[in-house]
Amino acid sequence: MQQKEENIFDRIKKIASNEEIKITALERKIGASKGVLSKAIAKGTNIQQKWLQKIVEIYPLYSPEWLVTGKGEMLKKESQVSVGDVTNSIVGTNVTESNIIQNNKSTASNLKNEDLTICLAEIIKLQQKQFGEITKKHQEQMGDLIKKIK
């Protein structure tokens, strides 16, 4: 019996499975509307390039070549994944404990302890910067309110 050739939809499902999330959760993570991926998978229709790009950006451990063509290995070799890739994929725009825990479940298991330490240090720096910016903005708003009250 001949085995069915794997297509891009199968590979997207493999990523979701490997990350232990449903396709709808993957849609949310990449910023797609509900059904963008699941409907394309169900109907076998095209998926816009921007969504594939987002998957690659958010999950840097997966090979873009594998995702698009099926050639090569699903996961990049450890030497091809930079600490910056991992930090950026975890951080996004808002750093929260759940982002760090939930984002890229396979990422943490493929990095060395010293790389994880570097990632966490980068995340802490970004959090401190964001906190400083928020604090400054709040101080400015308070100043404006006090001026209005006087």
Rosetta blueprint (number, residue, H / E / L):
1 M L
2 Q L
3 Q L
4 K L
5 E L
6 E L
7 N L
8 I H
9 F H
10 D H
11 R H
12 I H
13 K H
14 K H
15 I H
16 A H
17 S H
18 N H
19 E L
20 E L
21 I L
22 K L
23 I H
24 T H
25 A H
26 L H
27 E H
28 R H
29 K H
30 I H
31 G L
32 A L
33 S L
34 K L
35 G L
36 V H
37 L H
38 S H
39 K H
40 A H
41 I H
42 A H
43 K H
44 G L
45 T L
46 N L
47 I L
48 Q L
49 Q H
50 K H
51 W H
52 L H
53 Q H
54 K H
55 I H
56 V H
57 E H
58 I H
59 Y L
60 P L
61 L L
62 Y E
63 S L
64 P H
65 E H
66 W H
67 L H
68 V H
69 T H
70 G L
71 K L
72 G L
73 E L
74 M L
75 L E
76 K L
77 K L
78 E H
79 S H
80 Q H
81 V L
82 S L
83 V H
84 G H
85 D H
86 V H
87 T H
88 N H
89 S H
90 I H
91 V H
92 G L
93 T L
94 N L
95 V L
96 T L
97 E H
98 S H
99 N H
100 I H
101 I H
102 Q H
103 N L
104 N L
105 K H
106 S H
107 T H
108 A H
109 S H
110 N L
111 L L
112 K L
113 N H
114 E H
115 D H
116 L H
117 T H
118 I H
119 C H
120 L H
121 A H
122 E H
123 I H
124 I H
125 K H
126 L H
127 Q H
128 Q H
129 K H
130 Q H
131 F H
132 G H
133 E H
134 I H
135 T H
136 K H
137 K H
138 H H
139 Q H
140 E H
141 Q H
142 M H
143 G H
144 D H
145 L H
146 I H
147 K H
148 K H
149 I H
150 K L
